[in-house]
């Protein structure tokens, strides 16, 4: 039996993270920014077909199966749902980990499927 592919969506904090990371990298090294974006795009495009690619994430203060994939200094954190993969954060691992789950407690109506 073929497994149903899950839809991919980005939380608002993840969208803000993505914009912030890309702007930061572009200001310092446009070539590195484009390389980072290309690698991130490759990873995200594979998630619907291979949702368990990331390592399980322990100690999450929310319900659900959370996983993460490390890309340079950043961690792509996502939750697996029965029909959807929600990207929660693109977290700079050099930041205070106590702030990781701020503003990610609920999904707002403005969140939607996004492309990288």
Secondary structure as the mmCIF struct_conf table of DSSP 4:
data_model
#
loop_
_struct_conf.conf_type_id
_struct_conf.id
_struct_conf.beg_label_comp_id
_struct_conf.beg_label_asym_id
_struct_conf.beg_label_seq_id
_struct_conf.end_label_comp_id
_struct_conf.end_label_asym_id
_struct_conf.end_label_seq_id
HELX_LH_PP_P HELX_LH_PP_P1 UNK A 2 UNK A 6
STRN STRN1 UNK A 7 UNK A 10
HELX_RH_AL_P HELX_RH_AL_P1 UNK A 12 UNK A 28
HELX_RH_AL_P HELX_RH_AL_P2 UNK A 30 UNK A 47
TURN_TY1_P TURN_TY1_P1 UNK A 48 UNK A 49
TURN_TY1_P TURN_TY1_P2 UNK A 51 UNK A 52
BEND BEND1 UNK A 54 UNK A 54
STRN STRN2 UNK A 55 UNK A 56
BEND BEND2 UNK A 59 UNK A 59
BEND BEND3 UNK A 61 UNK A 64
STRN STRN3 UNK A 65 UNK A 71
TURN_TY1_P TURN_TY1_P3 UNK A 72 UNK A 73
STRN STRN4 UNK A 74 UNK A 80
BEND BEND4 UNK A 82 UNK A 83
STRN STRN5 UNK A 84 UNK A 92
TURN_TY1_P TURN_TY1_P4 UNK A 93 UNK A 94
BEND BEND5 UNK A 95 UNK A 95
HELX_RH_3T_P HELX_RH_3T_P1 UNK A 97 UNK A 99
TURN_TY1_P TURN_TY1_P5 UNK A 100 UNK A 103
BEND BEND6 UNK A 105 UNK A 106
TURN_TY1_P TURN_TY1_P6 UNK A 109 UNK A 110
STRN STRN6 UNK A 112 UNK A 112
#
